[in-house]
Every structure is written in C-alpha cells, then in structure tokens.
C-alpha cells in the first residue's frame, strides 16, 4: 500500500505505508518514464520516478526492480566471449585499459547485469550482460557486448551470501576494444539498497 504526499511544489512523493518511510521517489509526469522501484526494507513495489532532488544517501532506501535486469533477450556472455574478454584485459601492453584512478583497482572476472538509465535514473531499455573486469572503492570497469549510449548505468553485482548490490555508474570512458566488445568505466556515484538473490 502506498500513500502519496503533495509538497509545496505539487510533486507527488511516494511513501511506503508498510515501513512508514518516505522514499526518494515521486510520480512521473506525462513525458517521463516510470520504472518499478522497490522499498529497500520491505520490497514493496512502486511505479515511479527517482526524485533527483533527494540527497544521494537516500538512494540506499530503494532499489530498481528485478524486471529491469532481465537479460533473456540480450546477447549472452558465452565461455568463448568470456575468454576473449579475459585475454584482452590480461594484455599488459594494451593502452585501452589505462585509467588514472585514485584508489587501487582489483582485477575481477565476474558476470554482471546492467541497465541504461536517463537523467532521472529511469531505464531506457532492457537489461544487458557485461563482464566486470576491475573494481575499486570509487569506480569500476567492465566490458559490455552492447554499445552504451547513456551517461549512466545501474549495475547489479552479486555479493556473498546470495545478496545483490546495485550501484550507479557514471560513464567517463566508453569505447570499442574489439569486435562487439565495449570497454566502459567510471566512478560509482550512488549505491542502492541490497536485495536477496531469488533462487
């Protein structure tokens, strides 16, 4: 159950009744894309838009709904593609992976799912598969099978104990490194509520 509160600017904000918690969401306007967002505490779903005027730390109260991370229609990362990506990443003589990051990067080879989002953090298309290739406390790098035409993506990462973490990645570099492989990376500018992996 939800109730909507109207502020002075006549913006309808979303309130989770189950948790008695004001969420950083609002009803979308006629020209805005709404998405399925979930309360990070109870999992209640809301068709709404992220409220960009909310402080960034309030992102941790919500997460993007699972349906947006469906990759069933997207190109798959096969074992052969995974090997190609690992070979490219391991090539120490390649300039394409050079990046001046303040924090130490840790190399990883982990399948992840991502969603392209607009300036309101609303999905602009379906989910897509990518391979995480490095991560630090402040950013990550990945290789995608699809070109990314948005300034940000929401990345869903598996964590220990069957948990999923969602982070907002601001794309600062994005280029094709091989046929149908795109190197993408940048800083992590927000973190959403974690979820339990559905078996």
N, C-alpha and C positions, 0 to 999 in steps of 0.2 A: 504494500500500500504506500502511496505517496501523497504528500500534500504539496502544493505549490505556494510559495510566498512571493508577493509582489513588493519590490523595493521602490524607492522614490523614483527611479528611472523606468518604472513599469516593466522590469525584467522579471520573468517568472523563474524563480530559482527552485531547485529540486531539494526536497527534504525527505530523508529516509525515515519513515514512521517507525519501522521495526527497531531501528537503533536510536531514534530521536536525534538524528545527526544531519546538520546542514551540509550538503555535498557541493563540491565546486563544479556544479552542472546547472544548466538552465535550459528552458525550452528553446528550440531553434526557431528562427524566423522563416518566412516563406522561401527565401532563396538560400537557406543554409542546409547543409547535410546533417541530419541527425544520425547518431550511432547508438549502438547498445552499450551502455556503460553499466558497471556493477558496483554496488556498495562494497568496499573492501572488508567490512566487518561481517555482514550477513549474506552477501551475494545477491541481494535484490537487484533486479534489472530495471533500467530506465532508458527510454528512447529520448535522448537529449543531446546537447552540445556542451563541450567543455567550456567553462566560464573563464576566459583568458584574463579577466581582471582579478581572479583569485590569486593569492600568493602561491608561488611554486611548491612550497612544502605541503600544501593541501592536496597535491596530486596523489599523495600516499593514501588518501581516503577512498580512492576509486581505482578501477582497472577497466580496460577495454574488454568487452565481451568476447568469449571464445569464438563465436561465429565469424568474427572478422579475421581470425587467424587460420581459417580453413584454406589449406593448400592443395586440396584434391584436384583442382583444375589448373594448378600452376606446374611448370616444369619441375621435375624431381631431381634431387642430387643423387645420382647413381654412384655405386662404388668407383666406376671409371672416372666420373667427374670429380669425385672426392680426391682421388689420386692425382688428377691433373692440378687441382687447386693446391694440394699439399706440395707438389713438385714446384709450382710457381712460387709459393711462399718460402720454401726452403732454398730457393735460388738466391744466395747471398750477394750475387753480383748484379742483381736487378735493381734499378733505381725506382721502379714503380712503387715499391713499398717503403720508401724513405719518408719519414714523417718526424718532425721535431715535436715530441710530446714531453711534457714536463715530468710526468710520472713514468716509472718503469713499466714497459709493456711485457705481458706474459703471453707467450705463444700458446694458442689453443687450436684444436681442430674439432669443432663441435657444430652439428647441425642446429640451426635456429629458424624461427619463423618471424616474419616481419610484415608490417602494414604501412603503406604510404599514407601520410596524413597531410591535411591542409593547414592553414594558419590557425584554425580553431581546433586542431587535433582530430578532425573528423576524417575517417578513412575515405580515400579517393578511388579505391579499387579493392580487389580481393587480396588475401594474404599471399605471400610468396616465400619460397625457401631460400636460405642463404647458408653460408658456412662462416662461422666465427673463426677468425684467424689470429687475432690478438686482442687483448683487453688490458686496461689499466684502471685505476680508481676513477679516472676522469674521462675516459673515452674507450672506443672500441673500433676495430677494423673488421670488415667482413668481405666476402666475395659472394656476389649475387648472380643468379642466372638471368636476371632481367635488368634492363636499364631502370634507373630510378629518376623520376622527373619531378620530385618534390624536394622541398628544403629539409624536411624531417621525416623520420620513420619511427614507429613504435616497434621495438624489438622485444621478443619474448624469449627468455633464456631459461633452460632447465637448471634447477638448483638441487642440492642434496635433499633427501627425504621427500621425494616426489613433489617438490614445490616448483612453481613457475614465477619468474620475476619479469616484470615489464619495465622497460626504460625508454626514455625519449632521446633519440639520437639526432643531433643537428648535423647535417651533412656538410662537411667542409672540403672533402675531396671525393671525386666520383668519376672514374674513367674506365674504359675497356682495357683489359690487360691481355686478353686472348679472345679467340672467337667465342662469343656468347658468355664471357665471364667479365664481370664488372667489379672493380675494387672500390669499395665505399668505406668511408670512415669519418670520424669526427668526435666532438665532445658529447658526453652524456649530460643533458641539461635538465633532466627530471626523472623521478622514479615513482612508479605507481604501486598500488597495493599488490602483495603477492597472492597467489592462488595455489590451491592443491591440485596436482595433476589428476585428471579424471582418467581412471583405468578403463 
